[in-house]
Amino acid sequence: MQRSLLGSSDLNVSQICLGCWQFNGGKSDETWPAQSIKVSQSIVDKAIEMGVNFFDTAEAYGMHKSEEVLGQCLGSRRTDVIIASKFGARVKTPYRATDIEESLRLSLEALKTDYIDLYQVHWSVMMNDAKETVAELKRLQAKGQIKHYGVCNFGVQDMKDFKDAGGTAVTNQLAYNLLFRPIECDIIPACVDNNTSVLAYSPLQQGLLTGKFSKPEDVPEGRRRTRHFSKDSTTLSKHGQDGAEELTFKSIESIRKACEEESVPMATASLSWLLKQQNVASVIVGCSSAEQLEQNCKLVQVSQEFNKKLIEATDELKNVFGNNPDMWAPTSRIH
């Protein structure tokens, strides 16, 4: 498993990061079905066996439940891995310094560790004030409770405000995949300028890029909340738009054809393509089984010709979504 340095940090992470949202201790949510701790344990074991040393979680995932399960599954191997977590969603109002401190305390307790390698601001709207947030992150860093800090779902203005407040974000975690490419417009160039590595989440667009869904109705309702689908596709939708279902599945078929010509599984091609894109250091994959993780770790070299085919298959969809990097909302919360 190849590794990448994150921004200006000393964090050398595997190019596949295990996303731990699904570590729910057996309690399902609108995105993930119930997953037993036994299954989560098998996934962590397989990850380490495959050379994955990077794990991403958040207090928002089950209100620290994901962190708790991850900590339990890692056990004595904590020092062998790099853990990323995030603050946000525990309190309803923007976070003051004391809220960040308390969230970190609860995260450390859940993870059964005394430090987090990468602590991230989940959304910019969760900050009361950029200067206050940066000052608190630096204070926690000086105490050794966090090694480095980053951001998640930050746009160009968000990153500028954070930098102007004295912050050095080593990473920006963003939704990015073949079917959702808005961050290519402005955000990736800004990340390059700031030496901020991109961590790509939803790299398989919640399963659409695995090839197992051939029409909208095949997709589980909880995964039809994005702007790819009509507002009428699910009561969980909040974007209020007509969606782009026909074009989305047309793009999927074009990707499928290109992958068949190369004899490469769609999921493998999609993940490998992402890692070829500018400034992408690692892709965050959630897994329902150890076998699924093992498949997702099988990356390939994407030739220039294959890369061109994949881009052409999704250029029209990219134009439809424009530069709004929020896949769930009509007016972006990412600025």
C-alpha positions in Angstrom: 0.0 0.0 0.0 1.6 3.3 -1.1 1.6 6.2 1.3 1.4 10.0 1.1 2.5 12.8 3.3 -0.4 15.1 4.4 0.4 18.7 3.6 3.3 20.1 5.7 2.8 17.4 8.4 4.8 14.3 9.2 1.7 12.1 8.8 2.6 9.4 6.2 -0.8 7.8 5.4 -2.0 5.0 3.3 -3.7 6.0 0.0 -6.7 4.1 1.2 -8.2 5.4 4.4 -10.9 3.4 6.2 -13.9 5.5 6.8 -15.6 4.5 10.0 -19.1 6.0 9.9 -20.5 2.5 9.6 -18.9 1.5 12.9 -22.3 1.9 14.6 -22.3 -0.9 17.1 -25.3 -2.5 15.6 -27.5 0.6 15.3 -28.4 1.7 11.7 -28.9 5.2 10.4 -30.1 6.8 7.2 -26.8 6.0 5.4 -25.5 2.8 6.9 -27.3 -0.4 8.0 -26.5 -1.9 11.4 -23.0 -3.3 11.7 -22.0 -5.6 14.5 -18.8 -4.9 16.4 -17.6 -8.4 15.3 -17.8 -7.3 11.7 -16.2 -3.9 12.4 -13.4 -5.8 14.1 -12.8 -8.0 11.1 -12.7 -4.9 8.8 -10.1 -3.2 11.0 -8.0 -6.4 11.2 -8.2 -6.7 7.4 -7.3 -3.1 6.9 -4.1 -3.4 9.0 -3.2 -6.7 7.2 -3.6 -4.9 3.8 -1.3 -2.0 4.9 -4.0 0.5 5.7 -2.8 2.7 8.5 -5.3 5.6 8.2 -8.7 5.7 9.9 -11.3 8.5 9.7 -14.1 9.0 12.2 -16.0 11.8 13.8 -18.0 12.7 16.9 -21.0 13.1 14.6 -21.0 9.4 13.7 -23.3 8.1 16.3 -22.3 10.8 18.8 -18.9 9.2 19.4 -20.1 5.6 18.9 -17.9 5.2 15.8 -14.9 6.4 17.7 -15.7 4.0 20.6 -16.0 1.0 18.2 -12.8 2.0 16.4 -10.9 2.3 19.7 -12.1 -1.1 20.8 -11.2 -2.7 17.5 -7.7 -1.2 17.4 -6.8 -2.1 21.0 -3.1 -2.2 21.6 -2.4 -1.3 17.9 -3.2 2.4 18.5 0.4 3.6 18.0 0.7 1.7 14.7 -2.0 3.7 13.0 -3.1 7.3 12.2 -6.5 8.4 13.4 -8.4 11.3 12.0 -11.5 12.6 13.8 -13.7 15.7 13.6 -15.7 18.0 15.9 -19.2 19.1 15.0 -22.8 18.2 15.7 -22.6 17.6 19.4 -23.9 21.1 20.2 -26.5 23.0 18.1 -24.9 26.4 18.2 -21.5 27.3 16.7 -18.6 25.9 18.7 -16.7 28.1 21.2 -13.3 27.1 22.4 -14.7 25.3 25.4 -17.0 23.3 23.1 -14.0 22.1 21.0 -12.1 21.2 24.2 -15.0 19.1 25.5 -15.6 17.4 22.2 -12.0 16.4 22.0 -12.1 15.1 25.6 -15.1 12.9 24.7 -13.4 11.7 21.5 -10.2 10.8 23.3 -12.2 8.9 25.9 -14.2 7.0 23.3 -11.1 6.2 21.2 -9.2 5.1 24.4 -6.2 7.3 23.5 -4.5 10.4 24.7 -4.0 12.0 21.3 -5.6 12.3 17.9 -3.2 12.5 14.9 -5.5 14.7 12.7 -8.3 16.7 14.3 -10.7 18.3 11.8 -13.4 21.0 11.7 -16.3 19.2 10.3 -18.1 22.2 8.7 -17.0 25.9 8.7 -20.5 26.9 9.9 -19.8 25.0 13.1 -17.1 27.6 14.1 -18.2 30.6 16.2 -15.1 32.5 15.0 -12.2 31.4 12.9 -9.6 33.1 15.2 -11.1 31.5 18.3 -11.1 28.1 16.6 -7.6 28.3 15.3 -6.3 29.5 18.7 -8.0 26.6 20.5 -6.6 24.0 17.9 -3.1 25.4 18.4 -3.5 25.2 22.2 -4.6 21.6 22.0 -1.7 20.9 19.7 0.7 22.5 22.1 -0.7 20.2 24.8 0.0 17.2 22.6 -3.7 16.1 22.5 -3.8 16.6 18.8 -0.8 16.2 16.5 -2.1 18.2 13.5 -5.4 19.8 12.4 -7.3 20.1 9.2 -10.7 21.0 7.9 -13.6 19.3 6.2 -16.1 20.7 3.7 -14.2 24.0 3.4 -14.5 26.1 0.3 -12.2 28.8 -1.1 -13.5 31.6 1.2 -13.6 29.2 4.2 -10.0 28.3 3.7 -9.0 31.9 3.3 -10.7 32.9 6.5 -9.0 30.0 8.3 -5.6 30.9 7.0 -6.1 34.6 7.8 -6.9 33.6 11.3 -3.4 32.0 11.5 -4.5 28.4 10.8 -2.5 25.9 8.8 -4.8 23.2 7.6 -2.8 20.2 6.5 -5.9 18.6 4.9 -9.3 19.4 3.5 -11.8 16.5 3.4 -14.2 16.9 0.6 -16.8 14.9 -1.5 -15.1 13.9 -4.7 -15.5 11.2 -7.2 -16.1 10.6 -10.9 -19.8 11.4 -10.6 -19.2 14.5 -8.4 -16.4 16.8 -9.5 -17.3 20.3 -8.4 -14.1 20.8 -6.3 -12.0 20.7 -9.5 -13.3 24.2 -10.3 -11.9 26.3 -7.5 -11.2 24.3 -4.4 -8.5 22.0 -5.5 -6.4 24.9 -6.9 -6.8 26.7 -3.6 -5.7 23.6 -1.7 -2.6 23.4 -4.0 -1.8 27.0 -3.2 -2.1 26.4 0.5 -0.2 23.1 0.6 -3.4 21.4 1.9 -3.9 17.8 0.9 -7.3 16.6 -0.3 -8.9 13.7 1.5 -11.7 12.4 -0.8 -14.8 11.1 0.8 -17.7 9.3 -1.0 -15.2 8.1 -3.6 -17.7 5.6 -4.9 -20.6 7.9 -4.6 -22.3 5.8 -2.0 -22.1 2.6 -4.2 -23.1 4.1 -7.5 -19.6 3.6 -8.9 -19.5 -0.1 -7.9 -21.8 -0.9 -10.9 -24.4 -2.8 -8.8 -27.1 -0.2 -9.4 -28.5 0.1 -13.0 -31.5 2.5 -12.3 -32.5 5.0 -9.6 -35.0 2.6 -8.0 -32.3 0.1 -7.2 -30.5 2.6 -4.9 -31.4 2.4 -1.2 -33.6 5.4 -0.1 -31.0 6.8 2.3 -28.5 7.1 -0.6 -30.9 9.0 -2.8 -30.6 12.2 -0.8 -27.9 13.7 -3.1 -28.4 16.1 -6.0 -28.0 13.2 -8.4 -31.6 12.2 -7.6 -34.9 14.0 -7.8 -36.3 15.7 -4.8 -39.2 13.3 -5.1 -37.0 10.2 -5.0 -37.0 10.2 -1.2 -38.6 12.1 1.7 -35.0 12.4 3.1 -34.0 14.8 0.3 -33.4 18.4 1.3 -32.1 20.0 -2.0 -35.5 20.6 -3.6 -34.3 20.1 -7.1 -35.1 17.9 -10.1 -31.8 16.0 -9.8 -29.8 14.5 -12.6 -30.9 10.9 -12.6 -30.9 10.3 -16.3 -27.5 11.8 -16.9 -26.1 10.2 -13.8 -27.0 6.7 -15.0 -25.9 7.5 -18.5 -22.5 8.4 -17.1 -22.4 5.2 -15.0 -23.0 3.2 -18.2 -20.2 5.1 -20.0 -17.9 4.3 -17.1 -18.9 0.7 -17.1 -18.2 0.4 -20.8 -14.7 2.0 -20.4 -13.9 -0.3 -17.5 -15.0 -3.4 -19.4 -12.7 -2.4 -22.3 -9.8 -2.2 -19.8 -10.9 -5.3 -17.8 -10.9 -3.3 -14.6 -13.7 -3.4 -12.0 -15.6 -0.1 -11.8 -14.8 0.4 -8.1 -11.1 -0.3 -8.7 -11.0 2.1 -11.6 -12.9 4.8 -9.7 -10.6 4.7 -6.7 -7.5 4.5 -8.8 -8.6 7.5 -10.9 -9.1 9.6 -7.8 -5.6 9.0 -6.6 -4.3 10.2 -9.9 -6.0 13.6 -9.5 -4.2 16.7 -8.4 -3.5 17.0 -4.6 -5.5 13.9 -3.6 -3.5 12.2 -0.9 -6.0 9.5 0.3 -9.5 8.3 -0.5 -11.8 7.4 2.3 -13.8 4.2 1.8 -16.5 2.9 4.1 -16.9 -0.9 4.1 -19.6 -3.4 5.1 -17.2 -6.4 5.2 -13.6 -7.3 5.3 -13.9 -8.7 1.8 -15.2 -5.4 0.4 -12.2 -3.6 2.0 -9.8 -6.1 0.4 -11.3 -5.4 -3.0 -11.1 -1.6 -2.5 -7.4 -1.9 -1.7 -6.7 -3.4 -5.1 -5.6 -0.3 -7.0 -4.3 -0.1 -10.6 -2.3 2.3 -12.7 -4.6 4.4 -14.8 -3.2 5.1 -18.2 -3.6 8.5 -19.9 -6.0 7.0 -22.4 -8.2 5.4 -19.7 -8.1 8.5 -17.6 -9.3 10.5 -20.7 -12.2 8.1 -21.2 -13.3 8.3 -17.6 -13.2 12.1 -17.6 -15.2 12.3 -20.9 -17.8 9.9 -19.4 -18.5 12.4 -16.6 -17.8 15.9 -18.1 -21.4 16.5 -18.9 -22.5 15.7 -15.4 -19.7 17.9 -14.0 -21.1 20.8 -16.0 -24.6 20.2 -14.5 -23.4 20.3 -10.9 -21.2 23.3 -11.6 -19.0 24.6 -8.8 -21.4 23.8 -5.9 -19.4 21.2 -3.9 -22.3 20.4 -1.5 -23.9 17.2 -2.9 -26.9 17.5 -0.6 -27.9 21.2 -0.7 -29.1 23.5 -3.5 -27.2 26.5 -1.9 -23.9 25.4 -0.7 -22.9 25.4 2.9 -19.3 25.3 1.6 -18.0 28.8 0.8 
